[in-house]
Amino acid sequence: MRCSGSMFKRLIAMGDAASQLLQVTVCPHRDRPPNANESLSGRSHRESWWTEPVIDALFFWQRNPEHCERAYWKDVERAENTVREAKGKKVGRH
């Protein structure tokens, strides 16, 4: 069975959501509230946690071995897109 492009994107989004849920529920949040929009991989890279090389090893099959760093930059990109969309909607707001 082959996945269509939209189905593959949906599966990736489901993996992102699972990673975000895991990051919010399991990881420590000492000084600030948890960021529900940050993946476990991205936070592992940003915080330089011991989990980063472990997670990178789990994704050994990807062409680029730095999974956590790429996840971090993908989190940043999604945040920037959200801000850009919000600014575009703000124009018509009262």
Backbone torsions as a table, in degrees:
resi	resn	phi	psi	omega
1	MET	NA	130.9	179.6
2	ARG	-103.7	138.6	176.5
3	CYS	-85.8	137.2	172.8
4	SER	-74.3	166.4	-179.6
5	GLY	-57.9	-43.4	-178.7
6	SER	-69.5	-34.7	178.1
7	MET	-68.1	-40.0	178.2
8	PHE	-62.7	-43.7	178.1
9	LYS	-62.6	-37.3	177.7
10	ARG	-65.6	-41.4	178.3
11	LEU	-63.6	-40.2	176.6
12	ILE	-62.6	-44.2	179.3
13	ALA	-62.4	-37.4	178.0
14	MET	-65.9	-39.6	176.0
15	GLY	-64.5	-40.6	176.6
16	ASP	-60.3	-46.3	-178.8
17	ALA	-63.0	-40.4	178.4
18	ALA	-64.6	-39.9	178.9
19	SER	-65.5	-40.5	178.4
20	GLN	-65.5	-42.4	177.9
21	LEU	-61.7	-44.8	179.0
22	LEU	-61.9	-43.3	-179.8
23	GLN	-62.2	-40.5	-178.0
24	VAL	-73.9	-35.6	-174.2
25	THR	-88.1	-30.3	-172.1
26	VAL	-104.9	-34.5	-172.5
27	CYS	-79.8	151.8	179.0
28	PRO	-71.0	142.7	177.7
29	HIS	-134.1	75.2	-172.1
30	ARG	-70.6	-58.6	-169.1
31	ASP	-97.4	-8.0	-175.4
32	ARG	-151.4	160.1	178.6
33	PRO	-67.5	154.7	179.8
34	PRO	-66.5	148.2	176.5
35	ASN	-99.4	106.1	-176.7
36	ALA	-69.7	-7.7	-179.2
37	ASN	-100.5	9.4	-178.1
38	GLU	-111.0	133.0	-179.9
39	SER	-78.7	159.2	176.3
40	LEU	-61.4	-41.7	179.5
41	SER	-64.1	-46.7	-180.0
42	GLY	-62.5	-41.3	179.2
43	ARG	-69.2	-37.0	177.0
44	SER	-58.3	-40.6	177.8
45	HIS	-69.7	-48.1	-176.7
46	ARG	-61.0	-38.2	-177.7
47	GLU	-91.9	-2.6	-176.1
48	SER	52.7	46.3	180.0
49	TRP	-76.0	160.1	176.4
50	TRP	-64.2	-19.1	-178.8
51	THR	-72.1	-20.2	-176.6
52	GLU	-58.0	-53.3	179.7
53	PRO	-65.6	-28.5	178.0
54	VAL	-67.4	-47.9	179.2
55	ILE	-64.8	-43.1	177.0
56	ASP	-56.3	-40.8	179.8
57	ALA	-65.7	-34.8	178.4
58	LEU	-65.2	-26.2	-179.8
59	PHE	-104.2	34.9	-178.0
60	PHE	-58.6	-27.9	-175.5
61	TRP	-74.7	-12.7	177.0
62	GLN	-74.7	151.0	-177.0
63	ARG	-62.7	-38.3	-179.6
64	ASN	-102.7	118.6	-172.7
65	PRO	-70.7	-14.9	-177.7
66	GLU	-86.6	65.4	-177.6
67	HIS	-58.1	-47.4	-175.2
68	CYS	-64.7	-39.9	178.3
69	GLU	-65.2	-42.9	178.0
70	ARG	-64.6	-37.9	177.6
71	ALA	-64.3	-39.2	177.4
72	TYR	-59.2	-49.6	-178.6
73	TRP	-67.5	-29.6	175.2
74	LYS	-68.6	-39.2	175.1
75	ASP	-60.0	-44.0	179.1
76	VAL	-62.3	-45.2	-179.8
77	GLU	-60.3	-44.3	178.9
78	ARG	-62.8	-40.5	178.6
79	ALA	-63.5	-43.8	178.9
80	GLU	-62.4	-40.8	178.2
81	ASN	-63.7	-39.5	178.6
82	THR	-64.0	-44.0	178.4
83	VAL	-63.3	-43.8	179.7
84	ARG	-60.5	-43.8	178.6
85	GLU	-64.5	-41.3	-179.9
86	ALA	-64.5	-40.1	178.7
87	LYS	-65.5	-36.2	178.3
88	GLY	-66.7	-35.6	179.1
89	LYS	-77.7	-25.3	-176.2
90	LYS	-64.7	-26.4	-177.1
91	VAL	-57.9	-44.1	-177.1
92	GLY	-88.4	3.7	-175.8
93	ARG	-85.0	149.6	179.1
94	HIS	-99.4	NA	NA
